[in-house]
């Protein structure tokens, strides 16, 4: 059967692929430690779960408006003003089936064939795929570990062409954990306003931040607010990944277009997930969130310390999210268990086969000399998995 060129051009998500392979090995009875998961290993707070049950008991199982309920849109507006001092109206909010869906819809409504979208690398794997699916071209700006994996305003400006329609900004970042400072965002915002470039600010990890402070670029001034679409959701902050509730906030014309597109694809997000999501945004379970953040920080510190003791591997300390992006340049060209390591793909493959440890290669993030390890898993598994990696690498390099 014939497949479209669009379908043939899709590359499977390496994060989901490695996670699926590890889970399959576990089902087959193998003792695999997985560092691939991009979701908190905590339960959704009880009050939120109870509200979902209440929603079902109230009979909230029918269609809502395709762009989400007014209740949830108003909760998003409330959250934006409370957390960032940003005032939006409900017609400037669209509720989608997760933040990933919000991004997909956004690229579909702003991109034409030949348009360019600037993406700092390393980047979350789906940005480039979604841009290509919209008929546009991803333009990558390579950041460096020495610069904290943060793009400069000068790099941004140099990448702009007459075809540039948007910049994707992800802070805190997946996969690097990088967090942009207010001064860095101000410089980037100035370039965006000068060249009239839309900024897509992916803030899904905004609450998972450790030493620094999260700043939303839209909150800097009215000019950049008018040119920013904020993408967020309930998945990471409230351990609600499977609930599939995300949202986009910004220019009413763009938001309406997303809602119209959604009306012909998924229709509304799950009805009985919207009321508990509104509750989470209006009355966030602060204690549970703080406990989760502190536990992530503890795991991060341990993981960074151990990784930097493994021969050939190093990493910087991420400021946010829950990933360590480890540099394996010291292993490139080495023979590990009969396999020459040319990139993160090779290393991830040999780790899974020989050490029963699943990590995500950096190739899908635009950084082939790296691997990503999630610390959204128990300390027990982190200790066990890192010990396996350390023991394997040390034994092979003898």
KEKE-3310 file (N, C-alpha, C; in steps of 0.2 Angstrom, whole numbers, plus 5000, padded with zeros to 4 digits):
npx = (5004:5002:5011:5010:5021:5023:5021:5031:5042:5042:5051:5052:5049:5063:5064:5052:5053:5064:5060:5049:5056:5063:5053:5047:5058:5058:5045:5048:5055:5067:5079:5079:5085:5077:5081:5074:5061:5050:5042:5035:5038:5028:5013:4997:4992:4980:4968:4966:4964:4952:4943:4942:4935:4923:4919:4916:4905:4896:4892:4899:4903:4901:4903:4913:4915:4926:4938:4940:4934:4925:4927:4940:4948:4947:4953:4966:4969:4968:4979:4990:4990:4992:5005:5013:5010:5003:4990:4976:4962:4949:4947:4959:4965:4967:4963:4971:4975:4986:5002:5011:5002:4996:5007:5009:4997:4999:5010:5004:4995:5002:5012:5018:5022:5040:5042:5052:5057:5065:5076:5084:5098:5104:5088:5070:5064:5052:5050:5056:5051:5038:5038:5042:5032:5022:5026:5036:5053:5065:5077:5092:5100:5116:5120:5131:5139:5148:5142:5131:5121:5113:5105:5112:5107:5113:5116:5103:5098:5107:5102:5090:5080:5072:5062:5059:5047:5045:5052:5057:5057:5063:5062:5063:5074:5071:5082:5092:5090:5093:5091:5085:5091:5084:5089:5095:5084:5078:5086:5084:5071:5071:5077:5067:5056:5060:5062:5050:5046:5038:5037:5038:5035:5039:5034:5033:5040:5041:5039:5048:5061:5077:5090:5089:5078:5062:5058:5045:5046:5036:5031:5040:5038:5024:5026:5033:5025:5014:5019:5021:5017:5012:5016:5010:5005:4997:5004:5018:5021:5010:5011:5003:5004:4997:4984:4983:4981:4984:4989:4988:4992:4989:4990:4974:4969:4977:4975:4961:4962:4969:4959:4949:4956:4957:4944:4942:4950:4954:4943:4936:4947:4948:4934:4931:4943:4945:4940:4946:4959:4957:4955:4968:4976:4971:4971:4984:4993:5003:5012:5014:5020:5032:5038:5040:5049:5060:5064:5067:5078:5087:5090:5095:5107:5114:5115:5122:5134:5139:5139:5150:5160:5162:5173:5176:5164:5154:5145:5136:5128:5110:5099:5085:5070:5070:5081:5097:5110:5121:5138:5147:5159:5172:5171:5170:5175:5180:5181:5169:5163:5165:5160:5162:5161:5153:5144:5130:5120:5126:5132:5120:5114:5123:5123:5111:5110:5121:5122:5109:5103:5093:5095:5093:5098:5107:5106:5093:5090:5097:5111:5122:5133:5130:5120:5104:5098:5085:5080:5068:5064:5065:5076:5083:5083:5090:5103:5106:5106:5116:5127:5128:5131:5143:5151:5151:5157:5170:5175:5176:5185:5197)
npy = (4994:5011:5025:5042:5055:5063:5055:5045:5053:5054:5052:5040:5044:5044:5044:5038:5026:5020:5018:5010:4998:4995:4992:4981:4972:4971:4965:4953:4947:4952:4961:4976:4993:5008:5024:5032:5038:5051:5057:5061:5051:5050:5049:5057:5071:5068:5076:5081:5070:5065:5075:5072:5060:5065:5073:5063:5057:5067:5066:5072:5068:5070:5079:5094:5111:5112:5118:5117:5119:5133:5135:5129:5137:5149:5146:5144:5157:5163:5157:5162:5176:5175:5169:5175:5188:5191:5196:5188:5184:5172:5169:5169:5158:5141:5124:5109:5092:5088:5096:5093:5091:5104:5111:5104:5108:5122:5124:5119:5129:5141:5139:5139:5130:5131:5140:5145:5139:5143:5134:5131:5120:5108:5100:5097:5081:5081:5094:5097:5087:5090:5103:5100:5092:5101:5107:5116:5122:5117:5127:5125:5131:5129:5126:5127:5116:5123:5135:5133:5127:5137:5148:5163:5180:5185:5174:5170:5181:5181:5169:5173:5174:5181:5171:5167:5162:5159:5157:5144:5142:5134:5133:5129:5117:5103:5092:5097:5103:5117:5134:5149:5166:5181:5192:5186:5182:5195:5200:5192:5194:5207:5206:5198:5206:5217:5210:5205:5192:5177:5171:5155:5149:5136:5131:5120:5114:5123:5123:5114:5117:5122:5129:5142:5155:5154:5163:5170:5173:5181:5189:5200:5213:5222:5222:5210:5201:5202:5195:5182:5165:5155:5139:5126:5115:5102:5091:5089:5096:5092:5079:5072:5066:5056:5061:5070:5085:5100:5117:5132:5149:5165:5176:5180:5177:5167:5158:5155:5149:5137:5131:5129:5121:5110:5106:5098:5087:5080:5085:5090:5090:5077:5076:5074:5076:5089:5097:5093:5098:5111:5114:5110:5120:5132:5129:5124:5110:5114:5109:5095:5097:5104:5094:5085:5092:5094:5081:5077:5086:5081:5068:5072:5079:5068:5060:5068:5069:5055:5052:5060:5053:5042:5035:5043:5049:5064:5077:5092:5102:5101:5115:5114:5105:5087:5079:5073:5078:5069:5070:5060:5061:5056:5043:5040:5032:5021:5004:4995:4981:4974:4983:4997:5013:5026:5036:5043:5034:5021:5019:5019:5008:4997:4998:4994:4981:4975:4979:4980:4993:5007:5021:5037:5040:5055:5059:5061:5073:5082:5081:5071:5066:5064:5057:5055:5055:5051:5057:5055:5044:5031:5033:5021:5014:5023:5023:5009:5008:5017:5012:5000:5005:5012:5001:4993:5002:5004:4991:4988:4997:4994)
npz = (5000:4997:5004:5010:5006:5016:5027:5025:5029:5042:5057:5070:5087:5097:5111:5115:5109:5114:5127:5125:5121:5132:5141:5135:5136:5150:5152:5146:5156:5160:5169:5168:5169:5167:5160:5152:5153:5152:5162:5178:5192:5201:5210:5204:5213:5226:5228:5215:5208:5214:5210:5197:5198:5204:5193:5184:5191:5191:5178:5168:5154:5141:5125:5125:5121:5106:5108:5122:5139:5146:5159:5161:5153:5159:5171:5167:5162:5175:5181:5173:5176:5190:5191:5182:5180:5169:5158:5151:5140:5139:5126:5121:5124:5121:5124:5123:5118:5127:5129:5118:5108:5107:5102:5090:5083:5083:5074:5063:5060:5058:5049:5032:5017:5014:5024:5038:5054:5068:5079:5093:5097:5108:5106:5110:5104:5096:5090:5078:5070:5070:5064:5051:5047:5045:5034:5034:5037:5048:5056:5063:5078:5084:5101:5114:5126:5135:5135:5143:5135:5130:5119:5111:5109:5098:5090:5087:5080:5069:5062:5057:5042:5027:5027:5039:5052:5065:5082:5092:5109:5123:5140:5157:5149:5139:5131:5140:5152:5153:5159:5154:5158:5165:5159:5147:5140:5138:5129:5118:5116:5111:5099:5093:5093:5085:5072:5070:5074:5078:5094:5101:5116:5126:5140:5149:5159:5169:5183:5188:5193:5200:5206:5200:5193:5185:5171:5161:5144:5138:5148:5149:5142:5134:5120:5117:5122:5114:5103:5107:5109:5122:5127:5137:5151:5161:5164:5169:5180:5189:5189:5179:5167:5159:5157:5147:5145:5139:5134:5124:5124:5119:5105:5099:5086:5081:5091:5089:5076:5079:5087:5078:5069:5078:5079:5069:5070:5083:5091:5106:5121:5133:5142:5156:5162:5162:5172:5184:5180:5179:5193:5198:5192:5198:5212:5216:5222:5233:5243:5239:5226:5229:5237:5227:5219:5227:5229:5216:5214:5224:5218:5205:5209:5215:5203:5194:5201:5201:5187:5183:5188:5180:5168:5153:5152:5155:5163:5164:5177:5177:5177:5178:5174:5172:5168:5164:5153:5146:5141:5130:5124:5127:5125:5112:5098:5105:5109:5115:5122:5110:5101:5091:5097:5090:5092:5102:5099:5097:5109:5118:5113:5115:5129:5133:5128:5134:5148:5152:5154:5150:5140:5132:5116:5110:5097:5092:5098:5092:5095:5093:5101:5114:5128:5135:5151:5162:5178:5183:5191:5203:5217:5221:5209:5201:5207:5206:5192:5187:5193:5186:5173:5176:5180:5169:5159:5165:5165:5152:5147:5153)
capx = (5000:5006:5011:5012:5028:5023:5021:5038:5047:5042:5055:5049:5052:5068:5062:5046:5055:5069:5056:5045:5060:5065:5047:5047:5063:5055:5040:5051:5058:5074:5080:5081:5084:5076:5082:5071:5055:5049:5036:5036:5036:5024:5005:4994:4989:4974:4963:4965:4961:4946:4939:4940:4930:4917:4917:4912:4899:4892:4890:4903:4906:4899:4907:4913:4918:4932:4944:4940:4928:4926:4930:4947:4951:4947:4958:4973:4970:4970:4986:4995:4990:4995:5012:5018:5007:5000:4982:4973:4955:4947:4947:4966:4967:4965:4965:4973:4976:4993:5006:5013:4996:4996:5013:5008:4992:5002:5014:5000:4991:5007:5018:5017:5028:5045:5043:5057:5056:5072:5076:5090:5099:5099:5081:5066:5064:5046:5049:5058:5047:5031:5039:5042:5025:5018:5028:5041:5060:5068:5083:5094:5106:5119:5122:5137:5139:5152:5138:5126:5116:5108:5106:5112:5103:5117:5115:5096:5098:5111:5099:5084:5080:5065:5057:5058:5041:5045:5057:5055:5061:5061:5066:5068:5074:5072:5085:5098:5089:5095:5086:5087:5090:5079:5093:5096:5077:5077:5090:5081:5065:5072:5078:5061:5051:5063:5061:5043:5046:5034:5041:5034:5038:5037:5036:5030:5044:5042:5039:5053:5067:5081:5093:5087:5071:5059:5055:5042:5047:5030:5030:5045:5035:5019:5028:5035:5019:5009:5022:5023:5012:5015:5014:5011:5000:4997:5008:5024:5020:5005:5011:4997:5006:4992:4978:4983:4978:4989:4986:4992:4990:4992:4986:4967:4968:4981:4972:4955:4964:4970:4953:4946:4959:4956:4937:4941:4954:4952:4938:4938:4951:4944:4929:4931:4950:4946:4938:4952:4965:4956:4957:4975:4979:4968:4973:4990:4995:5010:5016:5016:5024:5038:5041:5043:5055:5066:5066:5071:5085:5092:5092:5099:5114:5117:5116:5128:5141:5141:5141:5156:5166:5163:5178:5174:5158:5154:5139:5135:5122:5105:5095:5078:5067:5072:5085:5104:5112:5128:5143:5151:5165:5177:5170:5170:5181:5182:5178:5165:5160:5166:5156:5165:5156:5153:5139:5126:5116:5130:5132:5114:5113:5127:5121:5104:5111:5126:5121:5102:5101:5091:5096:5091:5104:5106:5105:5086:5090:5102:5117:5124:5139:5127:5114:5100:5096:5079:5080:5061:5063:5067:5083:5085:5084:5096:5109:5107:5107:5122:5132:5129:5135:5150:5155:5152:5162:5176:5178:5178:5191:5203)
capy = (5000:5018:5030:5048:5058:5066:5049:5043:5058:5054:5048:5039:5047:5040:5043:5033:5020:5017:5017:5004:4993:4993:4989:4975:4967:4969:4960:4946:4944:4954:4966:4982:4999:5013:5031:5035:5041:5059:5058:5060:5044:5052:5049:5063:5072:5065:5081:5082:5063:5065:5079:5068:5055:5069:5075:5057:5056:5073:5065:5076:5063:5072:5084:5101:5115:5108:5121:5116:5122:5140:5134:5128:5142:5154:5144:5146:5165:5165:5155:5166:5182:5174:5167:5179:5195:5191:5195:5185:5183:5165:5168:5169:5151:5134:5118:5103:5085:5088:5101:5091:5092:5111:5113:5102:5112:5128:5124:5118:5135:5147:5138:5137:5127:5135:5144:5143:5140:5143:5129:5130:5113:5102:5102:5091:5078:5082:5101:5097:5083:5094:5108:5097:5089:5107:5109:5121:5120:5118:5129:5124:5135:5124:5129:5123:5115:5128:5141:5131:5125:5142:5152:5170:5184:5186:5168:5171:5186:5178:5164:5175:5176:5183:5166:5165:5164:5158:5154:5139:5143:5129:5135:5124:5113:5096:5088:5099:5106:5124:5139:5156:5171:5186:5196:5183:5183:5202:5201:5188:5197:5213:5203:5195:5212:5220:5207:5203:5185:5174:5166:5149:5148:5130:5132:5114:5112:5129:5122:5110:5122:5121:5135:5148:5157:5154:5169:5169:5179:5185:5194:5205:5219:5221:5221:5203:5197:5201:5191:5176:5160:5151:5132:5123:5110:5100:5084:5088:5099:5089:5071:5071:5065:5052:5065:5073:5091:5105:5123:5137:5155:5171:5180:5177:5175:5161:5153:5153:5144:5131:5128:5127:5114:5104:5104:5093:5082:5077:5088:5092:5086:5072:5080:5073:5078:5097:5100:5092:5102:5118:5114:5110:5127:5137:5128:5119:5107:5117:5104:5090:5100:5106:5088:5082:5096:5092:5074:5078:5089:5076:5063:5076:5080:5061:5057:5072:5067:5048:5052:5063:5049:5037:5036:5045:5053:5070:5081:5098:5101:5105:5119:5113:5099:5081:5076:5074:5077:5067:5070:5054:5062:5052:5036:5040:5028:5016:4997:4993:4974:4972:4988:5004:5019:5032:5041:5041:5028:5015:5018:5017:5001:4992:4998:4990:4974:4972:4981:4981:5000:5010:5028:5039:5043:5062:5060:5064:5079:5086:5081:5064:5065:5064:5053:5058:5051:5054:5056:5054:5037:5030:5033:5015:5012:5027:5020:5003:5009:5021:5007:4996:5009:5013:4995:4991:5006:5003:4985:4988:5002:4991)
capz = (5000:4996:5010:5008:5007:5023:5032:5024:5031:5050:5061:5076:5093:5100:5118:5116:5106:5119:5133:5123:5120:5139:5144:5132:5139:5157:5151:5145:5162:5161:5174:5165:5172:5162:5161:5146:5154:5152:5166:5185:5194:5207:5208:5203:5220:5228:5227:5208:5206:5217:5206:5191:5200:5205:5187:5181:5194:5189:5172:5163:5149:5134:5122:5127:5115:5104:5111:5129:5143:5148:5166:5161:5150:5164:5176:5163:5163:5182:5183:5170:5180:5197:5191:5178:5179:5162:5158:5145:5140:5137:5119:5119:5127:5118:5127:5118:5121:5129:5126:5112:5103:5106:5098:5083:5080:5082:5068:5057:5058:5057:5044:5025:5014:5013:5030:5042:5061:5072:5085:5097:5098:5108:5106:5111:5098:5092:5087:5071:5066:5069:5059:5044:5045:5043:5027:5035:5037:5054:5056:5070:5080:5089:5107:5117:5134:5138:5136:5146:5131:5129:5113:5112:5105:5092:5086:5085:5074:5063:5059:5054:5035:5026:5027:5046:5055:5072:5086:5098:5115:5128:5146:5157:5142:5138:5136:5143:5159:5153:5160:5152:5163:5162:5154:5141:5137:5136:5123:5113:5115:5108:5092:5090:5091:5079:5066:5070:5074:5083:5099:5104:5122:5129:5147:5152:5165:5173:5190:5190:5193:5206:5209:5196:5193:5179:5168:5155:5140:5137:5154:5149:5140:5130:5113:5116:5124:5108:5098:5110:5111:5127:5127:5144:5152:5168:5164:5172:5187:5193:5188:5175:5160:5155:5157:5141:5145:5138:5132:5121:5126:5115:5100:5098:5079:5081:5095:5086:5071:5083:5089:5072:5067:5082:5078:5063:5071:5090:5094:5113:5126:5137:5146:5164:5164:5161:5178:5188:5178:5182:5200:5199:5190:5203:5218:5215:5228:5234:5247:5234:5221:5233:5239:5221:5216:5231:5227:5209:5215:5227:5213:5201:5212:5215:5196:5191:5204:5199:5180:5182:5190:5175:5163:5146:5152:5159:5162:5168:5182:5174:5182:5178:5171:5176:5164:5164:5146:5147:5136:5130:5119:5129:5123:5104:5095:5109:5108:5121:5121:5103:5096:5091:5098:5085:5094:5107:5097:5098:5116:5120:5110:5119:5136:5134:5127:5139:5155:5154:5156:5144:5140:5126:5113:5109:5090:5091:5101:5088:5099:5093:5106:5121:5130:5140:5157:5166:5185:5185:5193:5210:5219:5221:5202:5199:5210:5202:5185:5186:5195:5180:5168:5178:5180:5162:5155:5168:5164:5145:5146:5156)
cpx = (5004:5005:5013:5019:5029:5024:5028:5043:5047:5047:5052:5053:5057:5067:5057:5049:5060:5065:5052:5050:5062:5059:5046:5052:5061:5050:5042:5055:5065:5074:5083:5080:5083:5077:5079:5065:5055:5043:5038:5034:5032:5017:5003:4991:4982:4968:4961:4961:4954:4941:4937:4935:4923:4915:4913:4905:4894:4889:4893:4907:4904:4904:4907:4915:4925:4938:4944:4935:4930:4930:4938:4951:4952:4952:4965:4974:4972:4977:4991:4996:4994:5002:5016:5015:5004:4993:4980:4966:4954:4948:4954:4969:4964:4967:4965:4974:4983:4996:5009:5008:4995:5001:5011:5002:4995:5006:5010:4996:4996:5012:5015:5023:5034:5047:5049:5056:5063:5071:5083:5091:5104:5092:5076:5064:5058:5046:5051:5053:5040:5032:5039:5035:5020:5021:5034:5048:5062:5075:5086:5100:5109:5122:5128:5136:5142:5147:5131:5120:5111:5110:5107:5108:5106:5116:5108:5096:5101:5107:5092:5085:5073:5060:5055:5051:5041:5051:5054:5060:5058:5065:5061:5068:5074:5075:5090:5097:5091:5089:5089:5086:5086:5083:5094:5089:5076:5080:5087:5075:5066:5073:5071:5056:5054:5062:5054:5042:5042:5038:5036:5038:5035:5039:5033:5034:5045:5043:5045:5060:5071:5084:5091:5080:5068:5056:5051:5043:5042:5029:5035:5042:5029:5020:5029:5029:5014:5012:5024:5016:5016:5012:5015:5005:5001:5002:5013:5024:5016:5006:5005:4998:5000:4985:4977:4979:4984:4985:4991:4988:4993:4987:4979:4966:4971:4977:4965:4957:4965:4964:4949:4949:4957:4949:4937:4946:4952:4946:4940:4943:4946:4940:4931:4939:4950:4945:4944:4958:4964:4957:4964:4978:4977:4971:4978:4992:5002:5015:5019:5021:5031:5042:5044:5049:5061:5068:5070:5078:5090:5094:5096:5106:5118:5119:5122:5134:5143:5143:5148:5162:5167:5168:5174:5167:5158:5147:5139:5128:5116:5101:5088:5076:5069:5076:5093:5106:5120:5132:5147:5157:5171:5177:5170:5176:5183:5178:5175:5161:5160:5162:5160:5160:5158:5149:5135:5121:5119:5130:5126:5112:5117:5126:5115:5106:5116:5125:5114:5100:5099:5092:5094:5096:5102:5105:5098:5085:5094:5109:5120:5130:5136:5122:5110:5097:5091:5080:5073:5059:5066:5074:5087:5087:5090:5102:5111:5109:5114:5128:5133:5133:5142:5154:5156:5158:5169:5179:5180:5184:5197:5209)
cpy = (5006:5022:5036:5050:5060:5060:5046:5047:5058:5050:5047:5042:5042:5039:5038:5026:5016:5014:5010:4998:4990:4990:4982:4970:4966:4964:4953:4943:4947:4960:4972:4989:5004:5020:5035:5039:5048:5061:5057:5054:5045:5051:5056:5064:5070:5070:5081:5075:5063:5069:5076:5063:5059:5071:5069:5056:5062:5072:5069:5071:5064:5077:5090:5104:5112:5111:5121:5120:5129:5140:5133:5133:5148:5152:5145:5153:5167:5163:5159:5173:5181:5173:5171:5186:5196:5191:5193:5184:5175:5164:5168:5162:5146:5128:5112:5097:5084:5094:5100:5092:5100:5113:5110:5106:5119:5128:5123:5125:5141:5145:5136:5134:5132:5140:5141:5144:5138:5139:5129:5122:5113:5104:5096:5088:5080:5089:5100:5093:5087:5100:5105:5094:5095:5110:5114:5118:5122:5121:5129:5128:5130:5128:5124:5122:5120:5134:5139:5129:5131:5146:5159:5174:5185:5180:5168:5175:5184:5173:5166:5177:5178:5177:5164:5167:5164:5156:5150:5140:5138:5130:5134:5120:5106:5095:5090:5102:5114:5128:5146:5161:5176:5191:5193:5183:5190:5203:5198:5191:5203:5211:5201:5201:5216:5217:5204:5195:5182:5170:5161:5147:5142:5130:5126:5112:5118:5128:5118:5113:5122:5127:5142:5150:5156:5160:5167:5175:5184:5191:5200:5212:5218:5219:5213:5199:5196:5196:5184:5171:5155:5144:5129:5118:5107:5094:5084:5090:5095:5081:5069:5069:5061:5056:5068:5080:5096:5111:5127:5143:5161:5174:5176:5174:5168:5156:5150:5148:5138:5127:5126:5121:5109:5102:5099:5088:5078:5079:5090:5087:5082:5077:5080:5075:5086:5100:5099:5097:5109:5119:5114:5117:5132:5136:5122:5116:5108:5112:5098:5092:5101:5099:5085:5085:5094:5085:5074:5081:5084:5070:5066:5076:5073:5059:5061:5070:5060:5048:5055:5059:5043:5039:5038:5048:5058:5073:5088:5097:5105:5109:5118:5106:5093:5076:5078:5073:5076:5067:5064:5055:5058:5045:5035:5037:5022:5010:4995:4986:4973:4977:4994:5009:5025:5038:5039:5035:5022:5014:5016:5010:4996:4992:4994:4983:4971:4973:4982:4988:5003:5018:5030:5043:5051:5064:5063:5071:5084:5086:5074:5062:5064:5059:5057:5053:5054:5052:5056:5047:5036:5031:5026:5013:5017:5024:5014:5004:5012:5016:5002:4999:5010:5007:4992:4995:5004:4996:4984:4992:4999:4989)
cpz = (5000:5002:5007:5009:5014:5028:5031:5028:5039:5052:5068:5082:5097:5108:5119:5114:5111:5125:5131:5123:5127:5142:5141:5135:5146:5157:5150:5151:5164:5165:5171:5169:5167:5164:5156:5148:5155:5156:5173:5187:5201:5205:5208:5210:5220:5226:5220:5206:5208:5213:5200:5192:5201:5198:5183:5184:5193:5181:5166:5158:5142:5131:5125:5120:5113:5107:5119:5133:5145:5155:5166:5158:5155:5170:5173:5164:5170:5184:5180:5174:5187:5196:5187:5177:5172:5162:5151:5146:5138:5130:5116:5122:5123:5122:5122:5122:5122:5126:5119:5106:5102:5101:5091:5080:5079:5075:5062:5055:5057:5051:5037:5022:5012:5019:5034:5050:5064:5078:5087:5098:5104:5109:5107:5104:5093:5088:5080:5067:5065:5064:5052:5042:5043:5037:5028:5036:5044:5053:5063:5072:5086:5095:5109:5124:5138:5139:5139:5142:5130:5123:5114:5107:5098:5087:5083:5079:5068:5059:5055:5046:5034:5026:5035:5049:5062:5075:5091:5103:5121:5135:5152:5151:5143:5131:5141:5151:5159:5155:5158:5158:5160:5157:5147:5137:5135:5129:5117:5111:5110:5100:5089:5088:5085:5073:5065:5069:5080:5088:5102:5110:5126:5136:5152:5158:5170:5180:5193:5189:5200:5209:5206:5197:5186:5177:5162:5150:5138:5142:5154:5147:5135:5123:5112:5118:5118:5103:5101:5111:5116:5127:5134:5145:5159:5169:5169:5180:5192:5192:5184:5168:5156:5154:5151:5141:5144:5135:5128:5123:5122:5110:5098:5091:5078:5085:5092:5080:5074:5085:5083:5069:5071:5081:5073:5064:5078:5093:5101:5116:5130:5142:5154:5166:5164:5168:5183:5186:5180:5189:5201:5197:5195:5210:5218:5222:5230:5237:5242:5229:5224:5234:5233:5218:5221:5230:5221:5210:5219:5222:5208:5203:5213:5208:5193:5194:5202:5192:5179:5185:5185:5169:5156:5146:5157:5158:5166:5172:5179:5179:5182:5174:5175:5172:5165:5157:5147:5141:5136:5125:5121:5127:5115:5102:5099:5107:5114:5119:5113:5098:5097:5092:5094:5088:5099:5106:5099:5105:5120:5119:5114:5126:5137:5133:5132:5146:5157:5157:5149:5145:5133:5122:5111:5102:5089:5093:5097:5091:5099:5098:5113:5122:5135:5145:5161:5173:5188:5187:5200:5211:5219:5213:5199:5201:5207:5195:5183:5188:5189:5175:5170:5178:5173:5158:5158:5166:5156:5143:5149:5150)
residu = (UNK:UNK:UNK:UNK:UNK:UNK:UNK:UNK:UNK:UNK:UNK:UNK:UNK:UNK:UNK:UNK:UNK:UNK:UNK:UNK:UNK:UNK:UNK:UNK:UNK:UNK:UNK:UNK:UNK:UNK:UNK:UNK:UNK:UNK:UNK:UNK:UNK:UNK:UNK:UNK:UNK:UNK:UNK:UNK:UNK:UNK:UNK:UNK:UNK:UNK:UNK:UNK:UNK:UNK:UNK:UNK:UNK:UNK:UNK:UNK:UNK:UNK:UNK:UNK:UNK:UNK:UNK:UNK:UNK:UNK:UNK:UNK:UNK:UNK:UNK:UNK:UNK:UNK:UNK:UNK:UNK:UNK:UNK:UNK:UNK:UNK:UNK:UNK:UNK:UNK:UNK:UNK:UNK:UNK:UNK:UNK:UNK:UNK:UNK:UNK:UNK:UNK:UNK:UNK:UNK:UNK:UNK:UNK:UNK:UNK:UNK:UNK:UNK:UNK:UNK:UNK:UNK:UNK:UNK:UNK:UNK:UNK:UNK:UNK:UNK:UNK:UNK:UNK:UNK:UNK:UNK:UNK:UNK:UNK:UNK:UNK:UNK:UNK:UNK:UNK:UNK:UNK:UNK:UNK:UNK:UNK:UNK:UNK:UNK:UNK:UNK:UNK:UNK:UNK:UNK:UNK:UNK:UNK:UNK:UNK:UNK:UNK:UNK:UNK:UNK:UNK:UNK:UNK:UNK:UNK:UNK:UNK:UNK:UNK:UNK:UNK:UNK:UNK:UNK:UNK:UNK:UNK:UNK:UNK:UNK:UNK:UNK:UNK:UNK:UNK:UNK:UNK:UNK:UNK:UNK:UNK:UNK:UNK:UNK:UNK:UNK:UNK:UNK:UNK:UNK:UNK:UNK:UNK:UNK:UNK:UNK:UNK:UNK:UNK:UNK:UNK:UNK:UNK:UNK:UNK:UNK:UNK:UNK:UNK:UNK:UNK:UNK:UNK:UNK:UNK:UNK:UNK:UNK:UNK:UNK:UNK:UNK:UNK:UNK:UNK:UNK:UNK:UNK:UNK:UNK:UNK:UNK:UNK:UNK:UNK:UNK:UNK:UNK:UNK:UNK:UNK:UNK:UNK:UNK:UNK:UNK:UNK:UNK:UNK:UNK:UNK:UNK:UNK:UNK:UNK:UNK:UNK:UNK:UNK:UNK:UNK:UNK:UNK:UNK:UNK:UNK:UNK:UNK:UNK:UNK:UNK:UNK:UNK:UNK:UNK:UNK:UNK:UNK:UNK:UNK:UNK:UNK:UNK:UNK:UNK:UNK:UNK:UNK:UNK:UNK:UNK:UNK:UNK:UNK:UNK:UNK:UNK:UNK:UNK:UNK:UNK:UNK:UNK:UNK:UNK:UNK:UNK:UNK:UNK:UNK:UNK:UNK:UNK:UNK:UNK:UNK:UNK:UNK:UNK:UNK:UNK:UNK:UNK:UNK:UNK:UNK:UNK:UNK:UNK:UNK:UNK:UNK:UNK:UNK:UNK:UNK:UNK:UNK:UNK:UNK:UNK:UNK:UNK:UNK:UNK:UNK:UNK:UNK:UNK:UNK:UNK:UNK:UNK:UNK:UNK:UNK:UNK:UNK:UNK:UNK:UNK:UNK:UNK:UNK:UNK:UNK:UNK:UNK:UNK:UNK:UNK:UNK:UNK:UNK:UNK:UNK:UNK:UNK:UNK:UNK:UNK:UNK:UNK)
# end
